[in-house]
């Protein structure tokens, strides 16, 4: 049986075998106040979430994951085994990508069954709830005319920034702050890559 650990390890190798390079790939990223945890998140020119459903998993949490991932990520792909491949279309949005993990001749291979499209349900205010409070305060100082008190709650900060700013600006700054969190001040690309034969 293919478990999450095996798929995750080989998925990183697969992503690392194709250009262009994202700046970083993150394991287990909490989103929307910790209401969901994305398995792998790739940062390149936008944020792309990869959710793994192994032979040991079920789809019982997928409905909630779809809601929170759609709030947060520019694109989402689900990685499944033969256990789910024939029924996954019924459970995910049409704009999610589908990647099949399959063992053949003792080797784990990945097949792109469907390319992801731009997520139409991304919401600035809800996406901002994946930031820490200090990150929200930094963003508020950067783009708001009236800066908030440090005592302002995360929810209030997210609502204020989301209502006062253009969605494209929020998306760009959200990317920059998360990149800074996970990559630090490094300017060079990270060690993982992602395949771009279709729009990811």
Residue, then its C-alpha position, 0 to 999 in steps of 0.5 A: x500500500x502507498x502511504x503518505x510518507x512514501x508519496x511525499x518523499x517521491x513527490x518531492x523528487x518528481x517535482x525536483x526533476x522538472x523546471x522551472x524552480x519554485x523558490x521553496x516547497x513547504x511541508x505541512x503548512x497551516x492555513x486559515x487559522x489552522x483549520x486545515x494543513x496543506x501537505x505540500x505547498x510550492x512557491x514559485x510565481x504563485x502559491x500551489x498546494x498539493x494535497x496527498x490522498x494515499x491508500x491509507x487515507x479517506x476522502x472524509x476531510x476533503x470537503x473542508x479542505x477544499x473550502x480552506x485551500x480555495x480561500x488560500x491558494x492560487x492553484x491546488x492539485x490533489x495527488x491520489x493513488x488508484x484507490x481514488x483515481x476513478x472517483x476523485x472527479x466527483x469530489x473536487x472542483x473542476x479547476x483542481x489538478x489531479x496527479x496519479x501516484x502509481x507503482x510500476x515495476x517497483x518504482x513510484x511514478x506520477x502521471x498528470x491526469x488533469x492540469x490545475x487552473x487558476x482558483x476562482x474562489x481565492x479571497x483576500x481576507x480569508x487568505x490573510x488568515x494564514x499569516x501570523x500577527x506580526x506578518x499582518x501588522x507588517x503588511x498593514x504598515x506597508x499598504x494601509x494609510x492608517x496603521x493599526x494598533x499592535x493590540x488589533x486582532x488577527x481577524x480584524x487586521x485581515x478584514x481591514x487589509x482585505x477591504x482596503x487593498x486590491x486583491x492582486x496587491x494582497x496576493x503579491x504581498x501574501x506571497x512575499x511574506x510567506x516566502x520570507x517566513x519559509x525562505x528567510x532573506x535568501x534570494x536564491x531559488x530553493x532545492x525543489x522544482x515543479x513541472x510546467x508542461x501545463x499551467x501549474 
